[in-house]
Amino acid sequence: MKKILIVSAAVFLAATLAVGCSSDEDTAPTTTSATDTTTPPILTFSDPATPIAVVPGQEFAIKVPSNASTGFTWSITGTPDPAVVSVVDAEGNVEAAPNGNGAVGTGGSTIFTFKAVASGTTTVTMTYARPSDPAANPEVTTFTVNVS
């Protein structure tokens, strides 16, 4: 009986050591080399008085203040020259204000995404209007985009 217990303990110890020494690729740290290419962060612009400067191939966003509880929504009403800038997200992504705690009536912003195609200058015109009330005074703003 003692011999079986010693053999069992030896087998258990050998199995434990073998598992402890094995490599698990899922938990191995990853490394990147200097030749890795990563997507640059999307630049976000919100001041129409300052021209947007981007390079060909770069995605960028235009962020405008909004408040969905008012019935007003932003739309792109002056499409940029497609040879210079393409529209990635024409619907816009609505986000709550960081200090608004998501309360009803709290303002926030709408973010539209674009991609610079080739060198040139174009404009993006956006309108903040209430679709259900065409007589309401819409807000119109224009951003200038320089791709070089």
Secondary structure, DSSP 8 states (H G I E B T S, - for coil): -HHHHHHHHHHHHHHHHHHHHS--TTTS-----TT-------EEE--TTS-EEE-TT-EEEEEEEE-GGGT-EEEEEE---TTTEEEEEEEEEEEE-TTSTT-TT--EEEEEEEEE-SSEEEEEEEEEE-TT-TTS--EEEEEEEEE-
